[in-house]
Amino acid sequence: MSLPHPEPERPQLDPERMQIARTYGRERRRLLPLEIALSAGAFLLWWDVISNPLIAWLESQTTGFDVQVIVYVGLFAALMFVVNLPLDVYRHARSVHYGLSVQSWRSWVVDLLKGLLIGAIIGLPMLLILYHFLAAFPQTWWLWMGLVYLLLTILMTQLAPVLIMPLFLKFTPYEDDTLTPRLRALAEAAGTQVKGVFRTDLSSKTTAANAWLSGLGRTRRIVLGDTLLDEYRADEIVAVFAHEMGHQVHRDLGLGILVSSLVNVVGFLLAGLVMNWTVAEFGYSGPADLRAFPWLVLTLTGFGILTSPLLNGWSRSREWMADRYAYDHGPGSSAFADAMIRLSNQNLADPEPPAWMVWYSYSHPPVTERIRAAQAAGSP
Ligand SMILES: [Zn+2]
């Protein structure tokens, strides 16, 4: 239940906010070389200085392979985490400075710890499965690991909205006399199986607005942030909802799982080839030899860097499709443009990010392009 609120005025792009967004964008980009240098430096330190002595020490302490794997990879993950922590802290401080984040340090640290815990709960069994596959199937492990990844992604997509997201945000079923009938009509016209519309308390963390589609099967839902519901005109909310319906109609979540799983299996295959080469070249006992671990990380990271523009390009094309769906099936493209204008003023998204940055790392088209396209589409 939410109280009716007066309709705000139609939005205009705010030049002052755009200028702040440009500065904020530049500031964030400047951290990139530092981030790469820190991660690469820590990796090289691990490979060159820590890895072999650590393995020798572990082998002198225990014959338990699982323990060796957990301690070795756990320490590696801890090093990478600690090295990147100052940047994360700095980013949060700047986000608070710019008025985007409203999270206290306490709340930020609690979220960070929850994230680590979830990472460990999922990562630990995955790590053991990986190393058992590497030991048992040195030639075909990449295929089995690809399958495990696919199953895990399906399971996590299904469970995330009910098990993981509620650890960070509150979700309440959204009911409202004016909006809900319009949203329901849209969902029915699309003939979709969305199981619910939820309101979430994004304002406990941020001043930015957001909405998303999540879950699979019975957990499939559309989530609208309170930062959107309380500050946007009804037509704009319906337009954003229509965009999410577009994703649902185009089966983007399922396709996304499929595409990322296919890319992943290719990455594992490539890692398998590299591991075989290192075994022959350096006399490792097999791909499960921990001394080959840095090669595994190097191959998978390199592959991730190379495929990132591919996956993001695919994602942007799906976002454009969902935008066009919203023009045609929502209250019109000008309502959608208004929603994007409000989003642009609110979220401090860089209005003109460099083309290479969009090409490489943007999963969504820049918001100014979305506004222009919606205005050019010219439906009421
Ligand atoms: Zn979208």
Boltz pocket constraint, residues with backbone or C-beta under 6 A from the ligand:
constraints:
  - pocket:
      binder: B
      contacts: [[A, 243], [A, 244], [A, 247], [A, 319], [A, 322]]
      max_distance: 6.0
